[in-house]
Amino acid sequence: MSGFNIVLYEPEIPANTGNIGRTCVATGTRLHLIEPLGFHLDEKSIRRAGMDYWKELDVTTYVNWQEFCERNPDAVLYMATTKGRHVYTEVSYVPDSYLVFGKESAGIPEEILKEHPDTCVRIPMLGETRSLNLSNSVAVVLYEALRQNAFAGMKLAGELHRLRWEETAE
């Protein structure tokens, strides 16, 4: 397990959540979904995006933000938002922290952001681009957090299927 948590605040698009679920399985990350969701968790589009990985996903749902906070009182939260004052690479992600992402149409409510001014992070973009796709944003920030923690417990080197890599002289 990576020791990280992805939190989706009221996600609206099932394919994004399915993709994020697959990323969570691949990285040993727990997924937290805060309702209302814009879909049902048994929808085909979620299963298709998450492929056969969805059954391996560690996922928890909450009826609202308040329940999430009550059930995770000591959570270290990083808020991914286009309104953040820090670039996502400028903060230090601690293991077991929670990376929070807002719904596709509106992001994380400003009332929640105001409670976490020092851990609101943004992904730099050109011009007037509103945002990146939610599943891309999750991957970008999560992999930075994993990199900062030396990809703990993850497979770092790959192997060819039919052939072998040549040994290189150092």
N, C-alpha and C positions, 0 to 999 in steps of 0.2 A: 504494500500500500504506500502511496506517495505521502500520505499524511495531510493532504489538502482536501478542501471541500469547495465545490462549486454550488453557488446559490443562485437560482433563477427566480427573480421576483415577477410573478404573474406572466410567465411566458405565453405567447399567443400562437406561435407557428409550430405545429407538431414536428415538421422535418428538422427544424433547428434543434429542438429538444432531443430528438432521436440522434442527431449527429453529436451533440454534446454528450449524451449518454454513452455513445461509442468511445469518445475521447476519454471519458471518465473510466471506463473499463480498461482501456489501453494504458492508463496511467495509475490505476489503483486509487482513483479519486472518488470520494463520495459525492452524490448529487442530492441537493435539497431543492424541492419545488414548493414555492409559496403560491397558494391559490388566491384568486380564481385562475384556472388555466384556460387557455383559449381552445381547448381540445380535451378529449378523454384519453387517459393513459393506455387504453386498449386499442386505439385507432391504428389501422393498418399503416398509415404514413409514419408513425413513430417506429413501429416494428421494422418497416422497410429501411428507414434511415439508420436505425441502430443495428440493422441486420440481426444476426443471431446472437449478438452480444447483450441485448437488453435483459435477458434472464440472469446474466452475471452481474448486473448493475446493483450497487448499494444505493438505493434511492429512498428518500423520506419526503413525505408531503406534509404541509402545514396549512391550516385554514386561513392564516393571515400572517402579516409581519410580526404582530404581537406574540402569537404562539411560537413563531420561530425564535424570537428573542427570549421568551420564557423557557423554552426547552434547550437553549444554547446560551446560558447566561454569561459564560466566560469566553465566548467566541471572540477571536481577534479578526476584525472585519476589514477588508479592503474593498472599496466601492469603485467599480469600473464605470466611468461616466465621462461623457464628452465635456462635462463641466468641471472636471478635476483640475486641481492646481499643480499636480505632480505628474510627470511622465511615468508610465508603469515600470520603467527600468530604474527609476530613481529611488524606489523604496526597497526595504529589505523584507522579504516574505519569510515569515517564520513557519515551521512545520505545524500542521494542524490548524492553520488559519483558514478563513472562509473568504473566497473571492465572490463578490456579489455582483450580479448583472441584472439590469432592468428589462422590462418588457420591450419588445421590438418597436412599438409605436411611440413610447413615451419615456423609456428609461426608468431609473430609480426616482421616486418622488423626492423633490427638493427638501421636504421635511425630514426625510431619513438622511439625505446627504449632509445637511446642516449639523447632524449629530456626530459626524465623522470627518471633519474638515481635513485632518492630516493624513487620512488614508484613502482619500478620493483620488483615483489615478485615471489617466487618460492615455489613449493610444494616439500618437500624433498623426494628423492627416492634413492634406493640402486644402487650401481655400475654404470653400463653404460646404465641403462634404459633411453631411449630417452625422453619419456613423458607418461603421462596418457591419457586415452581417453578424448576428449574435453568435453563431457557432464559431466563426472566424475569430471574433474578439475573445471568446473564452479560450480558444487554443493559444492565441498569442500571449495572453496574460498568464495562463496556467503554465505554459512551457518556460516562461521567464522565471516563475516561482520555482519550478522544478530545476532549472539550470542553476539558480542561486543556491540550491540545496544539493548540488552535485548529482542530480538525477538518482537520488538514493533508492536503492533496490531495483533499479531499472536495467534492462539489457542495453548495453552501450554499443556493442559491436555486432554486426550482422554477418551472415554466412550466405554464400551462393548456394543455390539449390542443386545444380548438377555439377558444377565445377568448384575448384578451390582457389582462394586468393593466393597469389604468389607471396612468399615471405619477402619482406623488404629488409635490406641491410640498414642498420642504424648507424 
